[in-house]
Structures are given as C-alpha cells and as structure tokens.
C-alpha cells in the first residue's frame, strides 16, 4: 500500500509575502508601503526566510540589492500563488450572501469625502453592510478583495468607472487668517501648510494664478495625512493648498475661507471604480451611482 509523503513544511507566510513584494517591486521600502509595515520589518522577514532556506535571496551591493538567480526563477510562481490565495479568499467571502460591501479608498478620501456620507448611505441602503479600508495605492484586483475603490485618477481605469469633478486647488485657511490676506504676496508672512504627497501643489497654483508672488515654498510643515494638514488650517495654524473635492463643505459651512478666488484645475479627479472580477458584490454599481450623485449634494461638516 503506497504511503503518501507529507507535504513539505512551508516557511512563514509573512516572510514569503515580504520577499514576494520586495522582489516584485524591487524595493524594500515599496514592499513595506504595500504591506503596511516598516522597511525594517520587511528586512527581518526576508532574513528569516533566508535563514529557513539556508541561502541568500538577494545579493547585497553598495548601491542596493539584486535578486539571486534562484529567487528570480521562483518569483513568478510566488506571485501567482498569492494571486490564487487572494482569489480563494474572495471565493470564501462570496459564499456569504450577506457579506459587507468592501470599499477601498485613499486615506484623505476615506476621511474627508466618504466618511461624512456614510450615515446617509446607510439610510439609503439600510440592509447593506459597508466596510472601508484606507489604502495609499489603488487595490490590486488579483490580490486585494474589494468591491469599489475611490482614488484620484487622471483617467477612468475601467469603462464602468465614474469620475467626480472637475476638481481644482486654491489656498484655504481659517476666516480670521484670511481677513489679513489682501494679495498672494501677503502669504510670505504666513505659515504654508503642505501635504507630503501633494507638496508640489503650491508651486502649481502660484505658477498659474499668482506668478508675481515670490514665496519660499520650502517653508512650513508637511503632513503625511491630508486630514492633519486640514486640521492645522482649521485651527488657524497656516494656509493650506486646498483640494476643492475635499474642502468644499468646510468653505460652505464657513469653517474655512478662500482669500483668493483663483482656483487652478487639476488633471486628476476623484474616481469611483467598481470591481470587475467574478464574485464582486452585486450592489456595488448601485452604491457607486449613489456616491457619485451625492457629490452634487451639500454635506454638513
């Protein structure tokens, strides 16, 4: 009677995930951002995997790291394996008829655009459960289970996507601070607030709306979260380059003021993209259309 040999013991899954992401992205830092951990954690996982296997997966060089031949050969199979795992998890979720509709959104969109609408969304779909995940990059449909994504994009990623807009940027601040700003040149006396990702927005606005103003754009704090920069502006700590899709309700409510009315259009727009893979939530298009329509309605802040 033949005896089936036991399956080989696999290395820790987190170590394999860290290696696959770092190898695919060719960067420990980018892998850390994708996995939501620190670069040090990725390094530790890869060292653990190398110790388990008994040989290196990366060649350490003065200018960085490079994959070994064995690692390069194994990468496509690992990538496909994690894609299959993601699809298997989605299959498990699809088996639950009343599962939540999963929304993936850029953190600032989740906090400042989506969150104020969730109460009314729940009233419109009282039987529907909603889950929201904040992500820095749009989800990979083969890896990340989601039904609807909300990100800024220059063009709709899918034919069924809906873009909310147009959008524009302009300086915003607390009303008391705005009262002492008569011209863009007066900004030289104020603290400029920066979003770390959109740090170039000040230069874009000045070039288009106030080229005569000479400002030190390196001055002022930068925030990793747009919501933190917005809180600083609301408290009167400085002037923020506001994105109208996010700050319009604060302007309407009088909590922020726009001292200069020259708004500069942006190339990207808030885009709602439904998942297209089999098994995506059946009501995702309804929810997307409701959210798109809500952009034209006032949201109380």
C-alpha positions as CSV (number, residue, x, y, z in Angstrom):
1,X,0.0,0.0,0.0
2,X,1.6,3.3,-1.1
3,X,2.2,5.9,1.6
4,X,1.7,9.5,0.6
5,X,4.7,11.6,1.7
6,X,3.9,14.5,4.0
7,X,3.7,17.9,2.4
8,X,7.0,19.9,2.9
9,X,6.8,22.4,5.7
10,X,6.5,25.9,4.3
11,X,8.3,28.9,5.6
12,X,6.2,31.5,7.5
13,X,3.6,33.1,5.2
14,X,4.5,36.6,6.3
15,X,8.2,36.0,5.3
16,X,7.1,34.8,1.9
17,X,4.8,37.8,1.4
18,X,7.6,40.2,2.3
19,X,10.0,38.5,-0.1
20,X,7.5,38.4,-3.0
21,X,6.6,42.1,-2.6
22,X,10.2,43.2,-2.3
23,X,11.3,41.1,-5.3
24,X,8.3,42.2,-7.4
25,X,8.6,45.9,-6.6
26,X,12.5,45.8,-6.5
27,X,12.4,47.8,-3.3
28,X,12.2,47.0,0.4
29,X,10.6,50.4,1.1
30,X,7.9,50.0,-1.6
31,X,7.2,46.5,-0.2
32,X,6.8,47.9,3.3
33,X,4.3,50.5,2.0
34,X,2.3,47.9,0.1
35,X,2.2,45.5,3.1
36,X,1.5,48.3,5.7
37,X,4.7,47.6,7.7
38,X,8.1,49.2,8.2
39,X,11.0,48.6,5.9
40,X,12.8,47.1,8.9
41,X,10.0,44.5,9.3
42,X,10.4,43.6,5.6
43,X,14.2,43.2,6.1
44,X,13.6,41.0,9.1
45,X,11.1,38.8,7.3
46,X,13.5,38.3,4.4
47,X,16.4,37.4,6.7
48,X,14.1,34.9,8.5
49,X,13.2,33.4,5.1
50,X,16.9,33.2,4.0
51,X,17.7,31.5,7.3
52,X,14.9,29.0,6.9
53,X,16.0,28.2,3.3
54,X,19.7,28.2,4.1
55,X,20.8,30.5,1.3
56,X,20.5,34.2,0.3
57,X,17.7,35.5,-1.9
58,X,19.3,38.9,-2.5
59,X,22.8,40.0,-3.3
60,X,23.7,42.9,-1.1
61,X,25.6,45.6,-3.1
62,X,26.8,49.1,-2.2
63,X,24.1,50.6,-4.4
64,X,21.3,48.4,-3.3
65,X,20.2,44.7,-3.6
66,X,19.6,42.4,-6.5
67,X,17.8,39.1,-6.8
68,X,19.8,35.9,-7.0
69,X,19.1,33.6,-9.9
70,X,17.1,31.2,-7.7
71,X,14.9,34.0,-6.3
72,X,14.3,35.4,-9.8
73,X,13.2,32.0,-11.0
74,X,10.8,31.4,-8.1
75,X,9.3,34.9,-8.1
76,X,6.6,34.4,-10.9
77,X,5.3,31.2,-9.1
78,X,5.2,33.0,-5.8
79,X,3.4,36.0,-7.3
80,X,0.8,33.7,-9.0
81,X,0.5,31.8,-5.7
82,X,-0.5,34.9,-3.8
83,X,-2.9,35.9,-6.5
84,X,-4.6,32.5,-6.2
85,X,-4.7,32.9,-2.4
86,X,-6.4,36.2,-2.9
87,X,-9.0,34.7,-5.3
88,X,-9.6,31.8,-2.9
89,X,-10.3,34.2,0.0
90,X,-12.7,36.1,-2.3
91,X,-14.4,32.8,-3.1
92,X,-14.9,32.2,0.6
93,X,-16.4,35.7,1.0
94,X,-18.7,35.3,-2.0
95,X,-20.2,32.2,-0.3
96,X,-21.7,34.5,2.4
97,X,-24.8,36.1,0.7
98,X,-24.9,39.0,3.3
99,X,-21.3,39.9,3.3
100,X,-20.3,43.6,3.6
101,X,-19.6,45.6,0.5
102,X,-15.9,46.4,0.7
103,X,-14.7,49.9,-0.3
104,X,-11.0,50.7,-0.7
105,X,-10.2,54.5,-0.6
106,X,-7.2,56.8,-0.4
107,X,-7.0,57.9,3.3
108,X,-7.9,61.5,2.7
109,X,-10.9,60.5,0.6
110,X,-12.0,57.9,3.2
111,X,-11.7,60.5,6.0
112,X,-12.9,63.7,4.3
113,X,-15.2,62.7,1.4
114,X,-16.6,59.2,2.2
115,X,-17.0,59.3,6.0
116,X,-19.4,62.3,6.0
117,X,-21.6,60.4,3.6
118,X,-21.7,57.1,5.3
119,X,-24.7,57.9,7.5
120,X,-26.9,58.9,4.5
121,X,-25.5,55.9,2.6
122,X,-26.7,53.6,5.3
123,X,-30.1,55.2,5.3
124,X,-30.3,54.7,1.5
125,X,-29.2,51.0,1.8
126,X,-30.4,50.0,5.3
127,X,-29.9,46.3,4.8
128,X,-26.3,46.7,3.4
129,X,-23.2,46.4,5.5
130,X,-20.2,48.5,4.4
131,X,-16.6,48.1,5.2
132,X,-14.0,50.7,4.4
133,X,-10.2,50.2,4.0
134,X,-7.8,53.2,3.7
135,X,-5.0,52.4,1.2
136,X,-2.3,54.6,-0.3
137,X,-2.4,52.9,-3.7
138,X,-5.4,51.5,-5.7
139,X,-6.0,47.9,-4.8
140,X,-4.7,45.1,-7.0
141,X,-7.8,43.2,-8.1
142,X,-6.0,39.9,-8.1
143,X,-4.7,40.4,-4.5
144,X,-7.0,42.8,-2.6
145,X,-10.6,41.8,-2.1
146,X,-12.7,44.9,-2.7
147,X,-15.9,45.9,-4.5
148,X,-15.5,49.6,-5.0
149,X,-12.4,51.8,-5.0
150,X,-12.2,55.6,-4.5
151,X,-8.9,57.2,-5.7
152,X,-7.7,60.3,-7.6
153,X,-7.0,59.3,-11.2
154,X,-6.3,61.3,-14.4
155,X,-8.4,58.8,-16.4
156,X,-11.1,56.3,-15.6
157,X,-9.4,52.9,-15.1
158,X,-12.4,50.9,-16.2
159,X,-15.2,51.7,-18.7
160,X,-17.7,51.4,-15.8
161,X,-15.8,53.9,-13.6
162,X,-17.3,57.3,-12.7
163,X,-15.3,60.4,-12.2
164,X,-16.5,63.2,-9.8
165,X,-15.4,66.6,-10.8
166,X,-13.9,68.7,-12.2
167,X,-11.5,69.4,-9.3
168,X,-9.3,72.4,-8.5
169,X,-6.8,73.7,-6.0
170,X,-6.7,77.0,-4.2
171,X,-5.4,78.3,-0.8
172,X,-7.7,78.0,2.2
173,X,-7.4,78.9,5.8
174,X,-9.3,80.0,8.9
175,X,-11.6,83.0,8.3
176,X,-9.6,85.2,10.8
177,X,-6.4,84.5,9.0
178,X,-8.0,85.1,5.6
179,X,-9.0,88.6,6.7
180,X,-5.4,89.7,6.7
181,X,-4.6,88.4,3.2
182,X,-5.2,91.0,0.6
183,X,-2.9,89.6,-2.2
184,X,-1.0,86.4,-2.8
185,X,2.2,88.3,-1.9
186,X,0.9,88.5,1.7
187,X,1.4,84.8,2.0
188,X,5.1,85.5,2.6
189,X,4.2,86.5,6.2
190,X,2.1,83.3,6.9
191,X,2.9,79.7,7.5
192,X,2.3,77.5,4.5
193,X,0.9,74.0,5.2
194,X,1.9,71.2,2.9
195,X,0.6,67.7,2.2
196,X,3.6,65.4,1.8
197,X,2.2,63.7,-1.3
198,X,0.8,66.9,-3.0
199,X,3.7,69.1,-1.9
200,X,4.0,70.4,-5.5
201,X,0.5,71.9,-5.4
202,X,1.7,75.3,-4.0
203,X,4.1,75.7,-6.9
204,X,1.4,74.7,-9.4
205,X,-1.1,77.2,-8.0
206,X,1.4,80.0,-7.9
207,X,2.6,79.4,-11.4
208,X,-0.9,79.5,-12.8
209,X,-2.7,82.1,-10.5
210,X,0.0,84.3,-9.0
211,X,3.3,84.1,-10.8
212,X,4.3,87.5,-9.5
213,X,4.3,86.3,-5.8
214,X,7.7,85.3,-4.6
215,X,7.3,82.7,-1.8
216,X,9.7,80.3,-0.1
217,X,7.8,77.1,-0.8
218,X,10.2,75.1,1.4
219,X,8.8,76.9,4.4
220,X,6.2,75.4,6.6
221,X,5.4,71.9,7.9
222,X,4.5,68.9,5.8
223,X,1.9,66.4,6.9
224,X,1.8,62.7,5.9
225,X,-2.0,62.8,6.1
226,X,-4.1,65.5,4.3
227,X,-6.6,65.4,7.2
228,X,-3.9,66.5,9.6
229,X,-2.9,69.4,7.4
230,X,-6.6,70.3,7.2
231,X,-6.9,70.3,11.0
232,X,-4.0,72.7,11.2
233,X,-5.7,75.0,8.7
234,X,-9.0,74.9,10.6
235,X,-7.1,75.8,13.8
236,X,-5.6,78.9,12.2
237,X,-2.1,77.5,12.1
238,X,-1.5,78.4,8.5
239,X,-2.7,78.4,4.9
240,X,-3.3,75.1,3.1
241,X,-3.4,74.4,-0.6
242,X,-6.9,73.0,-0.6
243,X,-8.4,70.4,-3.0
244,X,-11.9,71.5,-3.7
245,X,-13.3,68.0,-3.7
246,X,-12.2,67.7,-0.1
247,X,-12.5,71.2,1.4
248,X,-15.7,72.5,-0.4
249,X,-18.0,71.5,2.6
250,X,-15.7,73.4,5.0
251,X,-15.9,76.5,2.8
252,X,-19.7,76.2,2.5
253,X,-20.0,75.9,6.3
254,X,-17.8,79.0,6.9
255,X,-15.2,77.0,8.8
256,X,-12.6,77.8,6.1
257,X,-12.2,80.7,3.8
258,X,-10.6,81.1,0.4
259,X,-8.8,84.5,0.5
260,X,-8.0,84.3,-3.3
261,X,-10.6,83.1,-5.7
262,X,-8.2,82.0,-8.4
263,X,-8.8,78.2,-8.5
264,X,-6.5,76.1,-10.7
265,X,-7.9,72.9,-12.3
266,X,-6.3,69.6,-11.5
267,X,-5.6,66.9,-14.1
268,X,-6.8,64.1,-11.7
269,X,-10.3,63.6,-10.4
270,X,-11.9,61.6,-7.6
271,X,-12.8,58.4,-9.4
272,X,-15.1,55.6,-8.3
273,X,-14.2,52.3,-9.8
274,X,-16.2,49.1,-9.3
275,X,-14.6,45.7,-9.2
276,X,-14.9,43.7,-12.4
277,X,-13.9,40.2,-11.3
278,X,-16.5,37.5,-10.8
279,X,-17.9,37.4,-7.3
280,X,-17.8,41.2,-6.7
281,X,-20.7,42.5,-4.6
282,X,-23.9,42.6,-6.6
283,X,-24.9,46.1,-5.3
284,X,-21.6,47.8,-6.0
285,X,-22.9,49.7,-9.0
286,X,-25.9,51.0,-7.1
287,X,-23.6,52.2,-4.3
288,X,-21.2,53.8,-6.7
289,X,-24.0,55.7,-8.5
290,X,-25.4,56.9,-5.2
291,X,-22.0,58.2,-4.1
292,X,-21.4,59.9,-7.4
293,X,-24.8,61.6,-7.2
294,X,-24.1,62.6,-3.6
295,X,-21.1,64.7,-4.8
296,X,-23.6,67.3,-6.0
297,X,-25.4,67.5,-2.7
298,X,-24.2,69.6,0.3
299,X,-22.5,67.6,3.0
300,X,-22.7,69.0,6.5
301,X,-19.3,69.3,8.3
